[in-house]
């Protein structure tokens, strides 16, 4: 009986666990990519708004830096980094 269990049941259980683990990893990867896309979209949105206004308020600077940090942690590229850099070069108030 133990031999039958080891021969058939154990490999089936291990196979099921491996399949579940693979699906879980794929799901986490998909969540990471989705979050990265949202972060990139928000950076682009702030970039457009600040460039149109001609200044980047202090509050937006903090937001941009936090967004950039998380975007980079998720494997983001230099495109968003360049947009953040351009925003941070703007004055903090209109007309300065």
Steps between C-alpha positions, in 0.01 A plus 500: 500500500779743590680410178187578298465831681860596433487387139175676394358741754818684595596588139143616434503727804845636411386564142192684618706715737749582223217601264343719768837662575551573131158663471564703815831630361334593171223680688752697707694592187180624339413709806848653499475591133155649550619707794802614302270613216286698746806666650631588153162642402488718811855628439407589142182671620689713754764577237239627255328713762820654637641574156174666400496709820870580480570412865509197729360563851681354798222248564524366146878472535456266796242299309727472198794384708290235675351383170845485340641296788225239479505497119875436507456223761261324263758510221391823332713651227670835452211661312309578819826601667555760229146638540544531877837672453343755264219571746742549790692758297193724488444771762274417796273799445354674199704795379823411679 
